[in-house]
Amino acid sequence: MILYGIPTCDTCKKALKALKDAGHAAEFRDVRAIPLSEAEIDRIVQEFGDRAINKTSPSYRGMSDFLKASDPEAQIAAQPTVMKRPVIEHEGRWTLGWDAAAQAVWLG
């Protein structure tokens, strides 16, 4: 299980703790320290489309109009912190965010 996020994100911290408390061997992937590959970005956007972008984030608001008008792959490649967090993947199953639906998938 991989949780993609950033270490300063409170939601990522809560999700990681809950997953570990539930017995999951969750690996945290800091997308700033270890940038996502083109294939990883493509896979995330394939799963979630435009929802992968957090349009309320300071990272998004600080983007140029040109970058805001570009595709989600380009936005995440240019600024990984614009990705909605956490993205969790395990055995081909993906969730975005840490809402009740994501918690139901991973915590039962």
C-alpha positions in Angstrom: 0.0 0.0 0.0 1.3 3.4 -1.0 0.0 6.7 0.4 1.1 9.6 -1.9 1.2 13.0 -0.2 3.4 15.5 1.7 4.6 15.2 5.3 3.1 18.5 6.4 -0.4 17.6 5.2 -2.6 16.9 8.3 -5.0 14.8 6.2 -2.1 12.6 5.1 -0.9 12.2 8.6 -4.4 11.2 9.8 -4.8 8.7 7.0 -1.4 7.2 7.5 -2.0 6.8 11.2 -5.4 5.2 10.7 -4.1 2.8 8.1 -1.2 1.7 10.3 -3.5 1.4 13.3 -5.8 -0.9 11.1 -2.8 -3.1 10.4 -1.9 -2.0 6.9 1.7 -1.8 5.9 1.3 1.6 4.5 4.4 3.2 2.8 4.4 7.0 2.7 5.6 8.6 -0.5 6.5 12.3 -0.2 5.8 13.6 -3.7 8.1 16.6 -3.1 11.1 14.6 -2.0 10.6 11.8 -4.5 8.8 13.3 -7.5 6.2 11.3 -9.3 7.2 9.7 -12.6 5.4 10.5 -15.8 3.8 7.0 -15.6 2.6 7.6 -12.0 1.1 10.9 -12.8 -0.6 9.4 -15.9 -2.1 6.6 -13.7 -3.4 9.0 -11.0 -5.0 11.3 -13.7 -6.4 8.2 -15.4 -8.1 7.2 -12.1 -9.3 10.6 -11.0 -9.2 13.0 -14.0 -9.5 16.7 -13.0 -10.5 15.6 -9.4 -6.8 14.9 -8.9 -6.2 18.6 -8.8 -6.9 20.6 -5.6 -8.1 23.9 -7.1 -8.5 25.5 -3.7 -4.8 24.9 -2.7 -2.3 27.8 -2.5 -0.2 25.8 -5.1 -3.0 26.0 -7.6 -3.8 29.6 -6.9 -0.2 30.5 -7.4 0.0 28.9 -10.8 0.2 31.0 -14.0 -2.9 31.2 -16.1 -1.2 29.2 -18.8 -0.5 26.3 -16.3 -4.0 26.5 -14.9 -5.3 26.0 -18.5 -3.1 23.0 -19.1 -4.0 19.4 -18.4 -3.8 17.8 -14.9 -0.7 15.9 -15.9 1.2 19.1 -16.6 0.0 20.7 -13.4 1.1 17.8 -11.2 4.4 17.5 -13.0 5.1 21.3 -12.5 3.8 21.4 -8.9 3.3 18.1 -7.2 1.6 19.7 -4.2 -1.3 20.7 -6.4 -2.4 17.1 -6.2 -5.4 16.4 -3.9 -4.1 14.3 -1.0 -3.8 11.7 0.0 -3.8 9.4 -3.0 -3.8 5.8 -1.8 -3.0 2.8 -4.0 -3.0 -0.9 -3.0 -3.2 -3.8 -5.4 -4.7 -1.8 -8.2 -7.3 -0.1 -6.1 -7.1 3.7 -5.7 -8.7 6.3 -3.5 -8.4 10.1 -3.5 -8.7 12.1 -0.3 -9.6 10.8 3.2 -13.3 11.1 3.3 -15.8 8.5 4.6 -15.8 6.6 1.2 -12.0 6.3 1.3 -12.0 5.2 4.9 -14.7 2.6 4.1 -12.4 1.1 1.4 -9.3 0.8 3.6 -10.7 0.5 7.1 -13.8 -1.5 6.4 
